[in-house]
Amino acid sequence: MMVKLKFLYIVIFVIFTSPVFAQPCLVSSYPFNGNANDATGSYNGTVNGATLTTDRFGNSNSAYNFDGDDYIQVNEEFDYPEKTVCLWFNAGPTTSTGGCIFNMDNPTLIHGNMGATVFSSGSDHYLHVFAGGTTANQFDVLINTNQWYHLAMTKDTAGFKIYLDCNLITTFAPANNVSSTGDDNQTRFGSDRILFRFFNGKINSISITNCALTAAEVCNKYNALSDVVQPKEIFNVYPNPVMAGTLLDYTIIGKETSILEITNALGEKIYSQSVNASGTVYLDPAIFTPGIYLASLKNAGLQTHTAQKFIVE
């Protein structure tokens, strides 16, 4: 049930810029061109032991090699109701314990975990994908070592879709479970959430969006083709944490935003308002009790462009 706020003042700053990245709703991009920086300038990675190496085309200093005790850490959890993670990986020798290609999982997530590992069973090697945290939301597929693969994992309200080299290999039902342990507000490449199950192999060309790419868009990325560009929106919430009974401010850079939606930690929509100007939102203490909330910006088709969590104290 939607509850109306007593007061609403919305301040929006809209800046139109030229498209830079050939994919929709891009949040972060890690091409690994000599470093682990985010090409969008948002969330740079911190390298812990991984070394630069050749990518799938033989270009030097264009991928990272992980030798079984390395990882790259990004201090952002990318906890969006809709999301896509795309990357290229090349697995080296695997073990029965498994090595984690990437992991997004910690107790504070609202929209569930997501990750992928490689492991061996006898003489066979497998890619293991998981999303949402339930036993049913796991899948294994045979792979070869020393071979490049393109992995794409998407999430929206209908569930998860997993693609390998442009082929849909499995789907998962919607689920938002998470692990009870692990570092907060972090994503890791080459390791799991507790610095265990280290990956042995190469990773290249990671991208993260706050929308679920279509099958065609996934295949465009696999084939290195361009997509129709939607300029990135930057959505800032402040102060964070914020007190109930005070004002929550927003700054929006981008375009095509038309709806501001706020949900609580249970995913229940408690506020929705069309926005096309600028202001602040009064956090009525009768509605916004202490807890974690998610503010999402949606277009006219209710597709989420970007979102940010905030805490009410």
N, C-alpha and C positions, 0 to 999 in steps of 0.2 A: 504494500500500500504506500502510495506516495504521500509525503507530508509537506505542506507548504511552509517555507520559512516566513518568519514575521517580517524580516527586512531583507532586501536584496539590493546591493549596489555592486555592479560588476565593471571592473576596469580592464580593458583589453587593449594591448598594444599590438597592432598588426603590421608586420614588415614584410613586404614582398621581395623575394630574392630570386635570382636565377637558379634553376635546378643544377645540382652538382653530381648527385649520385643516381645512376640509372636503375633505380628500384623504388617501389612505393614505400612510404612510411618507414624509412630507414631510421634507426636509432643509433646504431654503432656499426663500424666497419673496421676490420683488422686485416689489411692486405699483407701485413708483415713485410713491408718494403724497407728492410734495414732496421726496423724496430717494431715494438709492440704497441705503438700509438694508435688511438682511435682516429681514423681519418675524418670523422665528423667533428672531432675536437671535444667530445663529451667525456668519455671514460677511458683514459689510457690504461694499458696493461702494465703490470710490473713483472719483469722476467726474473725467475728464480732458477738459474742453472741451465735453462734451455738455450740452445745455440742456433744461430742463423745457418741456413743451408739452402740447397737448390729446391725450387718448386717443381711442379709436374711438367713444366716446359723446359727445365734445365737452367732457369734463371737463378743466378747466385743471390744470396742474401734476400730471398723472397719467400721463405718458409722457415718454420722453427722445428728443430730436431729435439726430441725428448728421449733421454736414454735410460729411463726407468726410475729416476728420482728427481725429475724436474717438473716445474709447472709455471704457468703464467696466471697471475691473479688480477681480476678487475673488481674494483670496489663498487659494484652495482649488481643488483639481483635480477633486473629486467622482469619484474613481477607484473606482467600485463595480462588482462583477460583474453587478449588475442596476441599471438606472438609467432614468429618464425625464426628458427636458428638454422643457418646454412653454413657449411664448411667443407673443405676438402681434407681428407686424411689418408695416410699411407702407413699401415701398421707394420712394425718390425716383428721380431720374435714375441710371441704371446705366452701367457702362463694360464694355468687353470684358475688362479685367483682373479685374473683380469686386470686390464689397464684402462683407466678412464680417459676418454677423449675430451669430454667436457662434462661439467656438472653444475646445475643450478638447483640447489636444494638447501633450505635451512628452515628452522622452526617458525620464522616470522612471515613466510610466504603466504599470500592469500590465494593465489591462483595455481598452486601445485608445483611440483618439481619437474625437471626435465633433464635428461642426460643420455650419454652413450658410452659404452665400454667395448673393449675387444677381449676375447679370452680363447683359450684352447681346450679341446676335449679330445684326448688321444692325438691323432695326427691332423685333426680338423681345426679350423680357426673360424670364429664367429664374431659378428657384430651383435651386441646386445643393446637394445634401446629401451628406455623406460620413460614414462610421462604420467604424472598425476599420482604416482605413489602406490597404486594398488597392485596386487599380484597379477590381476588380469591385464594390466597395462604394461606388459613387458613382452618383448619379442626378440628372437634370435634368428640370424640369417648367416649362411655360410659366406665367407670371404676368403680371399687370398692375401697372404702377406706380401709386402714389397710391391703393392699395386695401389694406385691412387683411386679413391672413390669420392663421389660427391654425396654428402648426407644433408637432407633437409627435414626438419621436424616442425610441423605447424600446429597451432592450437587456436580454436575458436569455441563458441558456445556449443557447437555440435560435437566437439571432441578433438582428437588428435589425428593427424595423418603423417605417415613417415615415408619418405622417398629415398631411394638409393639409386644414384645415377639416372635420375629423372623418372624412375619406375616406382609407383606406389606399392610398397611391400606390406604395409599393415595399417589398420586404423584402430584407435582406442576410443572407448566411451569417455564422456566427460568425467573428470575426477580432479580433486584439488588437494589431495593428501600430500603431506610433507614428512620429512624425517624429524625426529625429536631432538637430534643433536646436529652440530655443525656451526660454522661461523656465519654470522649475520651479514646481510648486505654484500655478499661476494659471489662472484662467478669464477670458476677455475677451469683452465684448459690444461690438460695433461695430468690431472689429479682429481680425486673425489673431494667431497666436502670436508673431510677430516684429514687431508694430506695422507692418503693411503691409496692403494691401487694405482700406482703411477703408470702412465702410458709410455710405451716404447715405440717410437715412430715419428712421422712428420705430420704437421698440421699447417694449413694454408687457407687464406681467403675466407675468414669468418665474417658473417654479417648477421645482424640481429634487427628485426623489425617489430613494431608494435601493432602489426596486423597479420592475419593468416594469408600468406601468399597462395595464389591459385596454382593448380597443376601446371598451367602454361607458364606462369611466372617462375616456378621452380625449374622447369625445363629450360627457360631462357637463361637462368643463372648457370645451369649445368653446361649449356652450350655457349656460355659467355656472350649472350645477346643482350641488347638493351630492352628495358621495360619502359612503359609510360611512366614518366616521373611525376611524383607529387612532392613538392618542396617540403622539407622537414619542418615540423612544428616543434618549437621548444616551449615547454610548459613548466613554469616555476611556481611553487607554492611556498608562501612564507607568511608569518614565522612558522617554523615546524620543529618541535611541537608547538601547539597553539592551545590557549585556554578556552574552554567553553564560555560563552557569553561575550566573546570578543570577535574581532573581524579577521577573516582569512583573506589574504591578498593573492591575486593571480597575475602573472605576466605571461602573455602568449605571443610567440613569434612564429609566423607562418600564415596559413590561409585555409579556407574551406571549413573552419570550425563553425558549428551552428548550435551544438547542444553540450551543455555542461551537466554531467551526471555524477552523483556521489553515492557510493555504496558503503555499507558497513563491513565488518570483518566476516560476516556470514554471507556476504554477497547480495544482501537485500538492498534494493534501490530505495533510498530515503529522500532523494532530491533529484530533480531534473528540470532544467531551465534552458530555453533557447537564448543564445548569447550572440550579439553582434555589435556590442559597444564595450565599455570598460567600467570596472568598479571593484567592489569587494563583497564578500558574503558574510553576513552576520550568523554566527554559530549559536543558534538558540539552544541554551542548556537543556531545555525540555526535550530536544531532539538529539543533539550531539552530546551524548554522555561520554565519559572517558573511554578511549579505545583507539583502534586503528581504522582509518577510512581510506577509500580510494576515490580520487577525483579523476574522471575520464572526460576527454574531449572527443566528441563524435561528429561525423558529418551528417548531412541530411538523410543519408541512408542508414544511419545508426552504426556505421563502421567506426571502431575506435581508432583514432589517429595517434593519440598519446595519452599517458596516464601517469599520475604520481600519487604515492601514498602520503598521508599525513596523520599525525597523532594528535588527539585531543586529550588534554590533561584536565 
